């Protein structure tokens, strides 16, 4: 049975989509069967794996509306062993459309429950908000990865996210676990980066992944070519960081 992991943080620009795309590709290269679900209306994970967003007719929106079966929304990507359920800008309307529906927090869970047996890991790239889309992702998941940028405002808002996770655990999903806190955009030359790492490790201890994602030009370039860092430059620091994270997750879930 596959494990479902949400990648969430309501703060934008912390490396959520970068992590979703490159962790999926790294796990795929390590011969795990992966499904990546783009649950962000910006659809950056979709374009980041080379799928033309404008051409998406069956995706996360239709899945949450329950107008299609999950299998019908799956497309293959250029990354080995990685499939995807893409997103389109129309996903922005889902929060309004679901608001009056019964059991609206369980729409995604219901839609993807049968997919577990086909994949080792299902990753969900969440929107940078704590709205209904992110709530659906957390309710459907076994665990959550929280990317934290190694910058001044990094810890701001983390308390809010942890409170949301607590209330999801209490009300919608008792099994939801924190897979780990992932430090991203680390620059060893900056005193601030090192201070953030120390703070996070001191406060959260075992919850923090050993792997730290370093700032890397190749990581920033890869999405503009519609490729993961593994496809774009497998010898880069970014690729080695994400392969290390993938190995850490596989080991943890042994």
Beta strands, then each sheet from edge to edge (+ up, - down):
strand 1: 3-7
strand 2: 34-39
strand 3: 74-76
strand 4: 82-85
strand 5: 121-126
strand 6: 143-149
strand 7: 177-186
strand 8: 208-214
sheet 1: 3+ 4- 2- 5- 1- 6- 7- 8-
end
